[in-house]
Amino acid sequence: MFDIIIWGGACISVAGLVGLVWCILRVMKARRSNLSDDELRAAVQRVLPWNLAALFLSVIGLMLVIVGISLG
């Protein structure tokens, strides 16, 4: 039972990590394209909600892993 919680949390955490890498790559691409300051700021603001969602997924996944380990 607790193995499911641990592995599910690990999968959720990996999904969040993939999202964080995607956000980093998007911002790096925007920085390399020599945008103006306002355009770069708009690009970063578009990525920010995705970044926070990915971070949230990672945290929830790690919490599930910790709960599964401590209860199992």
C-alpha positions as CSV (number, residue, x, y, z in Angstrom):
1,M,0.0,0.0,0.0
2,F,2.7,2.5,1.0
3,D,4.8,1.5,-2.0
4,I,2.1,3.0,-4.2
5,I,2.3,6.3,-2.3
6,I,6.1,6.3,-2.5
7,W,6.2,5.6,-6.3
8,G,3.3,7.8,-7.0
9,G,5.0,10.7,-5.2
10,A,8.2,10.0,-7.0
11,C,6.4,10.1,-10.4
12,I,4.7,13.4,-9.4
13,S,8.0,14.8,-8.3
14,V,9.7,13.8,-11.6
15,A,6.8,15.5,-13.5
16,G,7.4,18.6,-11.6
17,L,11.1,18.4,-12.3
18,V,10.5,18.1,-16.0
19,G,8.2,21.1,-15.8
20,L,11.0,23.1,-14.1
21,V,13.5,22.2,-16.7
22,W,11.0,23.2,-19.4
23,C,10.6,26.6,-17.7
24,I,14.3,27.1,-17.6
25,L,14.7,26.2,-21.2
26,R,11.9,28.6,-22.2
27,V,13.5,31.5,-20.3
28,M,16.9,30.7,-21.7
29,K,15.5,30.7,-25.2
30,A,13.8,34.1,-24.6
31,R,17.1,35.5,-23.3
32,R,19.1,34.3,-26.3
33,S,16.6,35.9,-28.8
34,N,17.8,39.4,-27.9
35,L,14.3,40.7,-26.9
36,S,13.8,44.2,-25.6
37,D,13.5,44.5,-21.8
38,D,9.7,44.7,-21.9
39,E,9.4,41.8,-24.2
40,L,11.7,39.7,-22.1
41,R,9.8,40.6,-19.0
42,A,6.5,39.6,-20.7
43,A,8.1,36.3,-21.7
44,V,9.2,35.6,-18.1
45,Q,5.8,36.5,-16.8
46,R,4.2,34.0,-19.2
47,V,6.4,31.3,-17.8
48,L,6.0,32.2,-14.1
49,P,2.7,30.4,-13.5
50,W,4.0,27.2,-15.1
51,N,7.1,27.5,-13.0
52,L,5.1,27.8,-9.8
53,A,2.9,24.9,-10.8
54,A,5.9,22.7,-11.5
55,L,7.4,23.6,-8.2
56,F,4.1,22.8,-6.5
57,L,4.1,19.4,-8.1
58,S,7.6,18.7,-7.0
59,V,6.9,19.6,-3.4
60,I,3.7,17.6,-3.3
61,G,5.5,14.6,-4.8
62,L,8.3,14.8,-2.3
63,M,5.8,15.2,0.6
64,L,4.0,12.0,-0.6
65,V,7.4,10.2,-0.7
66,I,8.2,11.3,2.8
67,V,4.7,10.3,4.1
68,G,5.0,6.9,2.4
69,I,8.4,6.2,3.9
70,S,7.5,7.4,7.4
71,L,4.2,5.4,7.5
72,G,5.6,2.3,5.8
